[in-house]
Amino acid sequence: MVEAGKDYWWCSCGQSKNQPFCDGTHKAAGQFVPVKYAAAESAIVYFCGCKQSGRAPLCDGSHKKV
């Protein structure tokens, strides 16, 4: 669950030990940068875990095709 008004940083490199959130590991991975998600409301959201989503940082079901 995300909290309204809070920012979340989604890991785009897949190396974070705090998945799906960034822990700074991307710095060693090179070209990756975390993606900011600003929660407009408190709600349950599903962050992408497979890193293939066309709606990153949120899941769009792409994992079903991977």
Predicted model as a PDB file, atoms N, CA, C, CB and O in Angstrom, pLDDT in the B-factor column:
MODEL        1                                                                  
ATOM      1  N   MET A   1       0.847  -1.173   0.000  1.00 96.00           N  
ATOM      2  CA  MET A   1       0.000   0.000   0.000  1.00 96.00           C  
ATOM      3  C   MET A   1       0.896   1.239   0.000  1.00 96.00           C  
ATOM      4  CB  MET A   1      -0.966  -0.004   1.224  1.00 96.00           C  
ATOM      5  O   MET A   1       1.865   1.327   0.754  1.00 96.00           O  
ATOM      6  N   VAL A   2       0.549   2.181  -0.855  1.00 98.00           N  
ATOM      7  CA  VAL A   2       1.282   3.441  -0.897  1.00 98.00           C  
ATOM      8  C   VAL A   2       0.487   4.494  -0.141  1.00 98.00           C  
ATOM      9  CB  VAL A   2       1.546   3.891  -2.364  1.00 98.00           C  
ATOM     10  O   VAL A   2      -0.735   4.405  -0.020  1.00 98.00           O  
ATOM     11  N   GLU A   3       1.198   5.485   0.363  1.00 98.00           N  
ATOM     12  CA  GLU A   3       0.569   6.557   1.129  1.00 98.00           C  
ATOM     13  C   GLU A   3       0.503   7.831   0.296  1.00 98.00           C  
ATOM     14  CB  GLU A   3       1.335   6.812   2.440  1.00 98.00           C  
ATOM     15  O   GLU A   3       1.474   8.207  -0.361  1.00 98.00           O  
ATOM     16  N   ALA A   4      -0.651   8.489   0.330  1.00 98.00           N  
ATOM     17  CA  ALA A   4      -0.847   9.735  -0.407  1.00 98.00           C  
ATOM     18  C   ALA A   4       0.234  10.752  -0.057  1.00 98.00           C  
ATOM     19  CB  ALA A   4      -2.234  10.318  -0.114  1.00 98.00           C  
ATOM     20  O   ALA A   4       0.577  10.926   1.112  1.00 98.00           O  
ATOM     21  N   GLY A   5       0.769  11.419  -1.075  1.00 98.00           N  
ATOM     22  CA  GLY A   5       1.766  12.454  -0.873  1.00 98.00           C  
ATOM     23  C   GLY A   5       3.185  11.948  -0.702  1.00 98.00           C  
ATOM     24  O   GLY A   5       4.108  12.752  -0.571  1.00 98.00           O  
ATOM     25  N   LYS A   6       3.382  10.642  -0.700  1.00 98.00           N  
ATOM     26  CA  LYS A   6       4.711  10.070  -0.512  1.00 98.00           C  
ATOM     27  C   LYS A   6       5.297   9.646  -1.860  1.00 98.00           C  
ATOM     28  CB  LYS A   6       4.654   8.866   0.458  1.00 98.00           C  
ATOM     29  O   LYS A   6       4.572   9.175  -2.736  1.00 98.00           O  
ATOM     30  N   ASP A   7       6.605   9.814  -2.020  1.00 98.00           N  
ATOM     31  CA  ASP A   7       7.294   9.395  -3.237  1.00 98.00           C  
ATOM     32  C   ASP A   7       7.936   8.028  -3.012  1.00 98.00           C  
ATOM     33  CB  ASP A   7       8.364  10.442  -3.658  1.00 98.00           C  
ATOM     34  O   ASP A   7       8.444   7.728  -1.932  1.00 98.00           O  
ATOM     35  N   TYR A   8       7.898   7.215  -4.058  1.00 98.00           N  
ATOM     36  CA  TYR A   8       8.497   5.888  -4.042  1.00 98.00           C  
ATOM     37  C   TYR A   8       9.428   5.802  -5.245  1.00 98.00           C  
ATOM     38  CB  TYR A   8       7.402   4.752  -4.071  1.00 98.00           C  
ATOM     39  O   TYR A   8       9.109   6.311  -6.320  1.00 98.00           O  
ATOM     40  N   TRP A   9      10.564   5.166  -5.068  1.00 98.00           N  
ATOM     41  CA  TRP A   9      11.542   5.037  -6.146  1.00 98.00           C  
ATOM     42  C   TRP A   9      11.649   3.578  -6.552  1.00 98.00           C  
ATOM     43  CB  TRP A   9      12.926   5.588  -5.714  1.00 98.00           C  
ATOM     44  O   TRP A   9      12.161   2.744  -5.805  1.00 98.00           O  
ATOM     45  N   TRP A  10      11.155   3.283  -7.757  1.00 98.00           N  
ATOM     46  CA  TRP A  10      11.105   1.927  -8.298  1.00 98.00           C  
ATOM     47  C   TRP A  10      12.450   1.566  -8.930  1.00 98.00           C  
ATOM     48  CB  TRP A  10       9.965   1.794  -9.337  1.00 98.00           C  
ATOM     49  O   TRP A  10      13.018   2.349  -9.691  1.00 98.00           O  
ATOM     50  N   CYS A  11      12.940   0.398  -8.611  1.00 96.00           N  
ATOM     51  CA  CYS A  11      14.196  -0.104  -9.164  1.00 96.00           C  
ATOM     52  C   CYS A  11      13.994  -0.500 -10.625  1.00 96.00           C  
ATOM     53  CB  CYS A  11      14.720  -1.310  -8.339  1.00 96.00           C  
ATOM     54  O   CYS A  11      13.119  -1.310 -10.930  1.00 96.00           O  
ATOM     55  N   SER A  12      14.787   0.059 -11.519  1.00 94.00           N  
ATOM     56  CA  SER A  12      14.690  -0.293 -12.936  1.00 94.00           C  
ATOM     57  C   SER A  12      15.783  -1.262 -13.373  1.00 94.00           C  
ATOM     58  CB  SER A  12      14.755   0.958 -13.784  1.00 94.00           C  
ATOM     59  O   SER A  12      15.699  -1.842 -14.455  1.00 94.00           O  
ATOM     60  N   CYS A  13      16.805  -1.441 -12.541  1.00 92.00           N  
ATOM     61  CA  CYS A  13      17.919  -2.307 -12.939  1.00 92.00           C  
ATOM     62  C   CYS A  13      17.720  -3.767 -12.538  1.00 92.00           C  
ATOM     63  CB  CYS A  13      19.200  -1.795 -12.332  1.00 92.00           C  
ATOM     64  O   CYS A  13      18.347  -4.657 -13.112  1.00 92.00           O  
ATOM     65  N   GLY A  14      16.859  -4.016 -11.565  1.00 92.00           N  
ATOM     66  CA  GLY A  14      16.617  -5.388 -11.123  1.00 92.00           C  
ATOM     67  C   GLY A  14      17.629  -5.904 -10.118  1.00 92.00           C  
ATOM     68  O   GLY A  14      17.542  -7.062  -9.709  1.00 92.00           O  
ATOM     69  N   GLN A  15      18.577  -5.091  -9.711  1.00 92.00           N  
ATOM     70  CA  GLN A  15      19.634  -5.533  -8.804  1.00 92.00           C  
ATOM     71  C   GLN A  15      19.387  -5.185  -7.335  1.00 92.00           C  
ATOM     72  CB  GLN A  15      20.930  -4.936  -9.234  1.00 92.00           C  
ATOM     73  O   GLN A  15      20.088  -5.690  -6.458  1.00 92.00           O  
ATOM     74  N   SER A  16      18.422  -4.350  -7.063  1.00 94.00           N  
ATOM     75  CA  SER A  16      18.152  -3.920  -5.687  1.00 94.00           C  
ATOM     76  C   SER A  16      17.791  -5.102  -4.791  1.00 94.00           C  
ATOM     77  CB  SER A  16      17.021  -2.888  -5.666  1.00 94.00           C  
ATOM     78  O   SER A  16      17.078  -6.016  -5.205  1.00 94.00           O  
ATOM     79  N   LYS A  17      18.280  -5.069  -3.590  1.00 96.00           N  
ATOM     80  CA  LYS A  17      17.922  -6.092  -2.610  1.00 96.00           C  
ATOM     81  C   LYS A  17      16.634  -5.698  -1.883  1.00 96.00           C  
ATOM     82  CB  LYS A  17      19.072  -6.302  -1.596  1.00 96.00           C  
ATOM     83  O   LYS A  17      16.169  -6.421  -1.002  1.00 96.00           O  
ATOM     84  N   ASN A  18      16.067  -4.561  -2.251  1.00 96.00           N  
ATOM     85  CA  ASN A  18      14.850  -4.040  -1.646  1.00 96.00           C  
ATOM     86  C   ASN A  18      13.722  -3.955  -2.695  1.00 96.00           C  
ATOM     87  CB  ASN A  18      15.117  -2.647  -1.016  1.00 96.00           C  
ATOM     88  O   ASN A  18      12.929  -3.013  -2.688  1.00 96.00           O  
ATOM     89  N   GLN A  19      13.665  -4.949  -3.592  1.00 96.00           N  
ATOM     90  CA  GLN A  19      12.674  -4.952  -4.675  1.00 96.00           C  
ATOM     91  C   GLN A  19      11.263  -4.777  -4.139  1.00 96.00           C  
ATOM     92  CB  GLN A  19      12.764  -6.247  -5.476  1.00 96.00           C  
ATOM     93  O   GLN A  19      10.938  -5.322  -3.084  1.00 96.00           O  
ATOM     94  N   PRO A  20      10.420  -4.033  -4.836  1.00 97.00           N  
ATOM     95  CA  PRO A  20      10.649  -3.403  -6.128  1.00 97.00           C  
ATOM     96  C   PRO A  20      11.251  -2.006  -6.026  1.00 97.00           C  
ATOM     97  CB  PRO A  20       9.364  -3.333  -6.882  1.00 97.00           C  
ATOM     98  O   PRO A  20      11.264  -1.260  -7.005  1.00 97.00           O  
ATOM     99  N   PHE A  21      11.745  -1.655  -4.853  1.00 97.00           N  
ATOM    100  CA  PHE A  21      12.247  -0.299  -4.636  1.00 97.00           C  
ATOM    101  C   PHE A  21      13.762  -0.213  -4.759  1.00 97.00           C  
ATOM    102  CB  PHE A  21      11.821   0.197  -3.275  1.00 97.00           C  
ATOM    103  O   PHE A  21      14.474  -1.188  -4.515  1.00 97.00           O  
ATOM    104  N   CYS A  22      14.238   0.952  -5.136  1.00 96.00           N  
ATOM    105  CA  CYS A  22      15.658   1.210  -5.353  1.00 96.00           C  
ATOM    106  C   CYS A  22      16.427   1.252  -4.037  1.00 96.00           C  
ATOM    107  CB  CYS A  22      15.846   2.521  -6.108  1.00 96.00           C  
ATOM    108  O   CYS A  22      15.958   1.819  -3.050  1.00 96.00           O  
ATOM    109  N   ASP A  23      17.615   0.645  -4.033  1.00 95.00           N  
ATOM    110  CA  ASP A  23      18.513   0.738  -2.876  1.00 95.00           C  
ATOM    111  C   ASP A  23      19.862   1.342  -3.269  1.00 95.00           C  
ATOM    112  CB  ASP A  23      18.723  -0.652  -2.249  1.00 95.00           C  
ATOM    113  O   ASP A  23      20.807   1.324  -2.482  1.00 95.00           O  
ATOM    114  N   GLY A  24      19.948   1.883  -4.506  1.00 93.00           N  
ATOM    115  CA  GLY A  24      21.175   2.515  -4.973  1.00 93.00           C  
ATOM    116  C   GLY A  24      22.102   1.592  -5.741  1.00 93.00           C  
ATOM    117  O   GLY A  24      23.141   2.044  -6.222  1.00 93.00           O  
ATOM    118  N   THR A  25      21.769   0.327  -5.871  1.00 89.00           N  
ATOM    119  CA  THR A  25      22.620  -0.638  -6.566  1.00 89.00           C  
ATOM    120  C   THR A  25      22.854  -0.266  -8.019  1.00 89.00           C  
ATOM    121  CB  THR A  25      22.009  -2.013  -6.490  1.00 89.00           C  
ATOM    122  O   THR A  25      23.879  -0.635  -8.592  1.00 89.00           O  
ATOM    123  N   HIS A  26      21.916   0.462  -8.628  1.00 87.00           N  
ATOM    124  CA  HIS A  26      22.035   0.839 -10.039  1.00 87.00           C  
ATOM    125  C   HIS A  26      23.313   1.614 -10.336  1.00 87.00           C  
ATOM    126  CB  HIS A  26      20.839   1.663 -10.454  1.00 87.00           C  
ATOM    127  O   HIS A  26      23.775   1.633 -11.477  1.00 87.00           O  
ATOM    128  N   LYS A  27      23.876   2.241  -9.338  1.00 85.00           N  
ATOM    129  CA  LYS A  27      25.095   3.024  -9.545  1.00 85.00           C  
ATOM    130  C   LYS A  27      26.215   2.141 -10.073  1.00 85.00           C  
ATOM    131  CB  LYS A  27      25.529   3.706  -8.240  1.00 85.00           C  
ATOM    132  O   LYS A  27      27.031   2.585 -10.882  1.00 85.00           O  
ATOM    133  N   ALA A  28      26.258   0.902  -9.623  1.00 77.00           N  
ATOM    134  CA  ALA A  28      27.267  -0.035 -10.097  1.00 77.00           C  
ATOM    135  C   ALA A  28      26.849  -0.663 -11.426  1.00 77.00           C  
ATOM    136  CB  ALA A  28      27.515  -1.125  -9.050  1.00 77.00           C  
ATOM    137  O   ALA A  28      27.699  -1.125 -12.188  1.00 77.00           O  
ATOM    138  N   ALA A  29      25.551  -0.682 -11.707  1.00 67.00           N  
ATOM    139  CA  ALA A  29      25.029  -1.303 -12.934  1.00 67.00           C  
ATOM    140  C   ALA A  29      25.186  -0.401 -14.154  1.00 67.00           C  
ATOM    141  CB  ALA A  29      23.562  -1.661 -12.754  1.00 67.00           C  
ATOM    142  O   ALA A  29      25.064  -0.870 -15.286  1.00 67.00           O  
ATOM    143  N   GLY A  30      25.454   0.885 -13.941  1.00 75.00           N  
ATOM    144  CA  GLY A  30      25.703   1.772 -15.066  1.00 75.00           C  
ATOM    145  C   GLY A  30      24.511   2.573 -15.542  1.00 75.00           C  
ATOM    146  O   GLY A  30      24.154   3.575 -14.922  1.00 75.00           O  
ATOM    147  N   GLN A  31      23.888   2.155 -16.628  1.00 86.00           N  
ATOM    148  CA  GLN A  31      22.906   2.960 -17.356  1.00 86.00           C  
ATOM    149  C   GLN A  31      21.527   3.096 -16.718  1.00 86.00           C  
ATOM    150  CB  GLN A  31      22.738   2.394 -18.684  1.00 86.00           C  
ATOM    151  O   GLN A  31      20.699   3.838 -17.247  1.00 86.00           O  
ATOM    152  N   PHE A  32      21.246   2.437 -15.642  1.00 91.00           N  
ATOM    153  CA  PHE A  32      19.910   2.452 -15.062  1.00 91.00           C  
ATOM    154  C   PHE A  32      19.708   3.596 -14.070  1.00 91.00           C  
ATOM    155  CB  PHE A  32      19.639   1.139 -14.381  1.00 91.00           C  
ATOM    156  O   PHE A  32      20.634   4.012 -13.373  1.00 91.00           O  
ATOM    157  N   VAL A  33      18.470   4.091 -14.028  1.00 92.00           N  
ATOM    158  CA  VAL A  33      18.085   5.102 -13.044  1.00 92.00           C  
ATOM    159  C   VAL A  33      16.739   4.697 -12.457  1.00 92.00           C  
ATOM    160  CB  VAL A  33      18.015   6.535 -13.686  1.00 92.00           C  
ATOM    161  O   VAL A  33      15.907   4.127 -13.163  1.00 92.00           O  
ATOM    162  N   PRO A  34      16.513   4.979 -11.180  1.00 95.00           N  
ATOM    163  CA  PRO A  34      15.229   4.627 -10.575  1.00 95.00           C  
ATOM    164  C   PRO A  34      14.116   5.508 -11.140  1.00 95.00           C  
ATOM    165  CB  PRO A  34      15.295   4.766  -9.040  1.00 95.00           C  
ATOM    166  O   PRO A  34      14.366   6.609 -11.631  1.00 95.00           O  
ATOM    167  N   VAL A  35      12.891   5.005 -11.061  1.00 96.00           N  
ATOM    168  CA  VAL A  35      11.726   5.730 -11.565  1.00 96.00           C  
ATOM    169  C   VAL A  35      10.887   6.188 -10.378  1.00 96.00           C  
ATOM    170  CB  VAL A  35      10.883   4.843 -12.536  1.00 96.00           C  
ATOM    171  O   VAL A  35      10.512   5.391  -9.519  1.00 96.00           O  
ATOM    172  N   LYS A  36      10.603   7.479 -10.348  1.00 98.00           N  
ATOM    173  CA  LYS A  36       9.824   8.048  -9.247  1.00 98.00           C  
ATOM    174  C   LYS A  36       8.336   7.763  -9.440  1.00 98.00           C  
ATOM    175  CB  LYS A  36      10.068   9.568  -9.139  1.00 98.00           C  
ATOM    176  O   LYS A  36       7.794   7.927 -10.533  1.00 98.00           O  
ATOM    177  N   TYR A  37       7.694   7.338  -8.367  1.00 98.00           N  
ATOM    178  CA  TYR A  37       6.239   7.170  -8.343  1.00 98.00           C  
ATOM    179  C   TYR A  37       5.718   8.046  -7.213  1.00 98.00           C  
ATOM    180  CB  TYR A  37       5.817   5.651  -8.148  1.00 98.00           C  
ATOM    181  O   TYR A  37       6.015   7.797  -6.044  1.00 98.00           O  
ATOM    182  N   ALA A  38       4.950   9.060  -7.554  1.00 98.00           N  
ATOM    183  CA  ALA A  38       4.378   9.968  -6.556  1.00 98.00           C  
ATOM    184  C   ALA A  38       2.934   9.531  -6.308  1.00 98.00           C  
ATOM    185  CB  ALA A  38       4.450  11.477  -7.032  1.00 98.00           C  
ATOM    186  O   ALA A  38       2.088   9.636  -7.196  1.00 98.00           O  
ATOM    187  N   ALA A  39       2.663   9.051  -5.120  1.00 98.00           N  
ATOM    188  CA  ALA A  39       1.331   8.556  -4.786  1.00 98.00           C  
ATOM    189  C   ALA A  39       0.356   9.715  -4.598  1.00 98.00           C  
ATOM    190  CB  ALA A  39       1.381   7.693  -3.518  1.00 98.00           C  
ATOM    191  O   ALA A  39       0.515  10.535  -3.694  1.00 98.00           O  
ATOM    192  N   ALA A  40      -0.638   9.769  -5.450  1.00 98.00           N  
ATOM    193  CA  ALA A  40      -1.651  10.824  -5.371  1.00 98.00           C  
ATOM    194  C   ALA A  40      -2.676  10.514  -4.276  1.00 98.00           C  
ATOM    195  CB  ALA A  40      -2.359  10.993  -6.730  1.00 98.00           C  
ATOM    196  O   ALA A  40      -3.289  11.413  -3.701  1.00 98.00           O  
ATOM    197  N   GLU A  41      -2.844   9.220  -4.008  1.00 98.00           N  
ATOM    198  CA  GLU A  41      -3.790   8.804  -2.970  1.00 98.00           C  
ATOM    199  C   GLU A  41      -3.265   7.554  -2.290  1.00 98.00           C  
ATOM    200  CB  GLU A  41      -5.202   8.551  -3.565  1.00 98.00           C  
ATOM    201  O   GLU A  41      -2.436   6.836  -2.848  1.00 98.00           O  
ATOM    202  N   SER A  42      -3.743   7.297  -1.099  1.00 98.00           N  
ATOM    203  CA  SER A  42      -3.383   6.060  -0.400  1.00 98.00           C  
ATOM    204  C   SER A  42      -4.168   4.935  -1.049  1.00 98.00           C  
ATOM    205  CB  SER A  42      -3.679   6.148   1.151  1.00 98.00           C  
ATOM    206  O   SER A  42      -5.397   4.982  -1.109  1.00 98.00           O  
ATOM    207  N   ALA A  43      -3.460   3.925  -1.534  1.00 98.00           N  
ATOM    208  CA  ALA A  43      -4.115   2.832  -2.247  1.00 98.00           C  
ATOM    209  C   ALA A  43      -3.162   1.651  -2.382  1.00 98.00           C  
ATOM    210  CB  ALA A  43      -4.596   3.297  -3.638  1.00 98.00           C  
ATOM    211  O   ALA A  43      -1.960   1.772  -2.145  1.00 98.00           O  
ATOM    212  N   ILE A  44      -3.715   0.526  -2.761  1.00 98.00           N  
ATOM    213  CA  ILE A  44      -2.894  -0.629  -3.101  1.00 98.00           C  
ATOM    214  C   ILE A  44      -2.544  -0.501  -4.575  1.00 98.00           C  
ATOM    215  CB  ILE A  44      -3.633  -1.990  -2.794  1.00 98.00           C  
ATOM    216  O   ILE A  44      -3.435  -0.380  -5.417  1.00 98.00           O  
ATOM    217  N   VAL A  45      -1.267  -0.527  -4.890  1.00 98.00           N  
ATOM    218  CA  VAL A  45      -0.809  -0.507  -6.274  1.00 98.00           C  
ATOM    219  C   VAL A  45       0.141  -1.683  -6.469  1.00 98.00           C  
ATOM    220  CB  VAL A  45      -0.112   0.853  -6.629  1.00 98.00           C  
ATOM    221  O   VAL A  45       0.715  -2.196  -5.509  1.00 98.00           O  
ATOM    222  N   TYR A  46       0.296  -2.095  -7.701  1.00 98.00           N  
ATOM    223  CA  TYR A  46       1.157  -3.233  -8.011  1.00 98.00           C  
ATOM    224  C   TYR A  46       2.334  -2.753  -8.844  1.00 98.00           C  
ATOM    225  CB  TYR A  46       0.370  -4.344  -8.758  1.00 98.00           C  
ATOM    226  O   TYR A  46       2.191  -2.423 -10.021  1.00 98.00           O  
ATOM    227  N   PHE A  47       3.498  -2.721  -8.212  1.00 98.00           N  
ATOM    228  CA  PHE A  47       4.717  -2.329  -8.901  1.00 98.00           C  
ATOM    229  C   PHE A  47       5.219  -3.510  -9.727  1.00 98.00           C  
ATOM    230  CB  PHE A  47       5.801  -1.852  -7.893  1.00 98.00           C  
ATOM    231  O   PHE A  47       5.083  -4.663  -9.320  1.00 98.00           O  
ATOM    232  N   CYS A  48       5.800  -3.214 -10.889  1.00 97.00           N  
ATOM    233  CA  CYS A  48       6.326  -4.232 -11.785  1.00 97.00           C  
ATOM    234  C   CYS A  48       7.540  -4.912 -11.153  1.00 97.00           C  
ATOM    235  CB  CYS A  48       6.698  -3.615 -13.147  1.00 97.00           C  
ATOM    236  O   CYS A  48       8.444  -4.248 -10.645  1.00 97.00           O  
ATOM    237  N   GLY A  49       7.547  -6.220 -11.192  1.00 95.00           N  
ATOM    238  CA  GLY A  49       8.679  -6.984 -10.678  1.00 95.00           C  
ATOM    239  C   GLY A  49       9.540  -7.557 -11.787  1.00 95.00           C  
ATOM    240  O   GLY A  49      10.710  -7.867 -11.563  1.00 95.00           O  
ATOM    241  N   CYS A  50       8.974  -7.705 -12.998  1.00 95.00           N  
ATOM    242  CA  CYS A  50       9.714  -8.327 -14.096  1.00 95.00           C  
ATOM    243  C   CYS A  50      10.539  -7.319 -14.899  1.00 95.00           C  
ATOM    244  CB  CYS A  50       8.753  -9.045 -15.018  1.00 95.00           C  
ATOM    245  O   CYS A  50      11.391  -7.709 -15.697  1.00 95.00           O  
ATOM    246  N   LYS A  51      10.287  -6.033 -14.690  1.00 95.00           N  
ATOM    247  CA  LYS A  51      10.997  -4.931 -15.358  1.00 95.00           C  
ATOM    248  C   LYS A  51      10.677  -4.839 -16.849  1.00 95.00           C  
ATOM    249  CB  LYS A  51      12.495  -5.096 -15.175  1.00 95.00           C  
ATOM    250  O   LYS A  51      11.424  -4.202 -17.591  1.00 95.00           O  
ATOM    251  N   GLN A  52       9.592  -5.455 -17.305  1.00 95.00           N  
ATOM    252  CA  GLN A  52       9.217  -5.434 -18.709  1.00 95.00           C  
ATOM    253  C   GLN A  52       7.952  -4.615 -18.973  1.00 95.00           C  
ATOM    254  CB  GLN A  52       9.020  -6.843 -19.201  1.00 95.00           C  
ATOM    255  O   GLN A  52       7.511  -4.523 -20.118  1.00 95.00           O  
ATOM    256  N   SER A  53       7.374  -4.032 -17.953  1.00 96.00           N  
ATOM    257  CA  SER A  53       6.111  -3.309 -18.076  1.00 96.00           C  
ATOM    258  C   SER A  53       6.204  -2.109 -19.010  1.00 96.00           C  
ATOM    259  CB  SER A  53       5.650  -2.853 -16.719  1.00 96.00           C  
ATOM    260  O   SER A  53       7.203  -1.390 -19.009  1.00 96.00           O  
ATOM    261  N   GLY A  54       5.173  -1.900 -19.796  1.00 96.00           N  
ATOM    262  CA  GLY A  54       5.069  -0.717 -20.625  1.00 96.00           C  
ATOM    263  C   GLY A  54       4.503   0.452 -19.844  1.00 96.00           C  
ATOM    264  O   GLY A  54       4.408   1.567 -20.356  1.00 96.00           O  
ATOM    265  N   ARG A  55       4.122   0.186 -18.586  1.00 97.00           N  
ATOM    266  CA  ARG A  55       3.566   1.213 -17.706  1.00 97.00           C  
ATOM    267  C   ARG A  55       4.440   1.420 -16.473  1.00 97.00           C  
ATOM    268  CB  ARG A  55       2.145   0.837 -17.284  1.00 97.00           C  
ATOM    269  O   ARG A  55       3.940   1.831 -15.426  1.00 97.00           O  
ATOM    270  N   ALA A  56       5.715   1.145 -16.582  1.00 96.00           N  
ATOM    271  CA  ALA A  56       6.615   1.242 -15.432  1.00 96.00           C  
ATOM    272  C   ALA A  56       6.419   2.576 -14.720  1.00 96.00           C  
ATOM    273  CB  ALA A  56       8.085   1.079 -15.875  1.00 96.00           C  
ATOM    274  O   ALA A  56       6.315   3.617 -15.368  1.00 96.00           O  
ATOM    275  N   PRO A  57       6.371   2.550 -13.420  1.00 98.00           N  
ATOM    276  CA  PRO A  57       6.777   1.473 -12.530  1.00 98.00           C  
ATOM    277  C   PRO A  57       5.663   0.488 -12.163  1.00 98.00           C  
ATOM    278  CB  PRO A  57       7.329   2.058 -11.290  1.00 98.00           C  
ATOM    279  O   PRO A  57       5.884  -0.418 -11.360  1.00 98.00           O  
ATOM    280  N   LEU A  58       4.485   0.653 -12.735  1.00 98.00           N  
ATOM    281  CA  LEU A  58       3.375  -0.225 -12.375  1.00 98.00           C  
ATOM    282  C   LEU A  58       3.296  -1.429 -13.308  1.00 98.00           C  
ATOM    283  CB  LEU A  58       2.057   0.546 -12.405  1.00 98.00           C  
ATOM    284  O   LEU A  58       3.718  -1.369 -14.462  1.00 98.00           O  
ATOM    285  N   CYS A  59       2.755  -2.508 -12.791  1.00 98.00           N  
ATOM    286  CA  CYS A  59       2.587  -3.746 -13.550  1.00 98.00           C  
ATOM    287  C   CYS A  59       1.509  -3.572 -14.617  1.00 98.00           C  
ATOM    288  CB  CYS A  59       2.229  -4.916 -12.610  1.00 98.00           C  
ATOM    289  O   CYS A  59       0.468  -2.960 -14.376  1.00 98.00           O  
ATOM    290  N   ASP A  60       1.783  -4.127 -15.810  1.00 97.00           N  
ATOM    291  CA  ASP A  60       0.773  -4.151 -16.865  1.00 97.00           C  
ATOM    292  C   ASP A  60       0.500  -5.571 -17.352  1.00 97.00           C  
ATOM    293  CB  ASP A  60       1.213  -3.277 -18.034  1.00 97.00           C  
ATOM    294  O   ASP A  60      -0.154  -5.766 -18.377  1.00 97.00           O  
ATOM    295  N   GLY A  61       1.000  -6.559 -16.618  1.00 96.00           N  
ATOM    296  CA  GLY A  61       0.777  -7.961 -16.979  1.00 96.00           C  
ATOM    297  C   GLY A  61       1.836  -8.527 -17.912  1.00 96.00           C  
ATOM    298  O   GLY A  61       1.714  -9.676 -18.338  1.00 96.00           O  
ATOM    299  N   SER A  62       2.870  -7.765 -18.244  1.00 96.00           N  
ATOM    300  CA  SER A  62       3.918  -8.225 -19.148  1.00 96.00           C  
ATOM    301  C   SER A  62       4.608  -9.498 -18.655  1.00 96.00           C  
ATOM    302  CB  SER A  62       4.944  -7.133 -19.335  1.00 96.00           C  
ATOM    303  O   SER A  62       5.109 -10.277 -19.465  1.00 96.00           O  
ATOM    304  N   HIS A  63       4.640  -9.716 -17.357  1.00 95.00           N  
ATOM    305  CA  HIS A  63       5.282 -10.901 -16.797  1.00 95.00           C  
ATOM    306  C   HIS A  63       4.651 -12.197 -17.310  1.00 95.00           C  
ATOM    307  CB  HIS A  63       5.210 -10.860 -15.283  1.00 95.00           C  
ATOM    308  O   HIS A  63       5.288 -13.250 -17.284  1.00 95.00           O  
ATOM    309  N   LYS A  64       3.421 -12.123 -17.769  1.00 94.00           N  
ATOM    310  CA  LYS A  64       2.740 -13.313 -18.302  1.00 94.00           C  
ATOM    311  C   LYS A  64       3.329 -13.734 -19.645  1.00 94.00           C  
ATOM    312  CB  LYS A  64       1.233 -13.045 -18.454  1.00 94.00           C  
ATOM    313  O   LYS A  64       3.159 -14.874 -20.076  1.00 94.00           O  
ATOM    314  N   LYS A  65       4.031 -12.796 -20.312  1.00 90.00           N  
ATOM    315  CA  LYS A  65       4.613 -13.066 -21.617  1.00 90.00           C  
ATOM    316  C   LYS A  65       6.111 -13.367 -21.550  1.00 90.00           C  
ATOM    317  CB  LYS A  65       4.372 -11.895 -22.528  1.00 90.00           C  
ATOM    318  O   LYS A  65       6.703 -13.806 -22.536  1.00 90.00           O  
ATOM    319  N   VAL A  66       6.720 -13.133 -20.392  1.00 74.00           N  
ATOM    320  CA  VAL A  66       8.170 -13.306 -20.237  1.00 74.00           C  
ATOM    321  C   VAL A  66       8.503 -14.761 -20.045  1.00 74.00           C  
ATOM    322  CB  VAL A  66       8.703 -12.484 -19.056  1.00 74.00           C  
ATOM    323  O   VAL A  66       9.673 -15.113 -19.896  1.00 74.00           O  
TER     324      VAL A  66                                                      
ENDMDL                                                                          
END                                                                             
